Amino acid sequence: MKNIYDGHIYNESIYIRIYSDDELIEGWI
């Protein structure tokens, strides 16, 4: 299993992208 985490901060909000095998999870937290 290969997981890639990428996070960014925009105007005090955090946008995340998580790649897992054949799945992409992204959203604001």
Kinemage of the C-alpha trace (Angstrom):
@kinemage 1
@onewidth
@group {chain A} dominant
@subgroup {mainchain}
@vectorlist {calphas} color= white
{ca met a 1} P 0.000 0.000 0.000
{ca lys a 2} L 1.300 3.408 -0.940
{ca asn a 3} L -0.084 6.486 0.743
{ca ile a 4} L 0.825 10.020 -0.262
{ca tyr a 5} L -0.238 12.903 1.961
{ca asp a 6} L -0.250 16.456 0.678
{ca gly a 7} L -1.541 19.362 2.722
{ca his a 8} L -1.829 23.069 2.058
{ca ile a 9} L -2.868 26.021 4.166
{ca tyr a 10} L -5.042 28.683 2.562
{ca asn a 11} L -6.278 31.601 4.634
{ca glu a 12} L -6.177 29.639 7.908
{ca ser a 13} L -8.035 26.716 6.324
{ca ile a 14} L -6.342 23.413 5.612
{ca tyr a 15} L -6.905 21.560 2.349
{ca ile a 16} L -5.740 17.963 2.322
{ca arg a 17} L -5.278 15.357 -0.365
{ca ile a 18} L -4.659 11.722 0.510
{ca tyr a 19} L -3.768 9.235 -2.208
{ca ser a 20} L -4.217 5.562 -1.390
{ca asp a 21} L -3.753 2.890 -4.065
{ca asp a 22} L -6.737 3.635 -6.326
{ca glu a 23} L -8.503 6.095 -4.053
{ca leu a 24} L -8.247 9.863 -3.718
{ca ile a 25} L -9.543 11.607 -0.633
{ca glu a 26} L -9.535 15.388 -0.567
{ca gly a 27} L -11.297 18.130 1.289
{ca trp a 28} L -11.115 20.989 3.758
{ca ile a 29} L -10.533 20.386 7.442
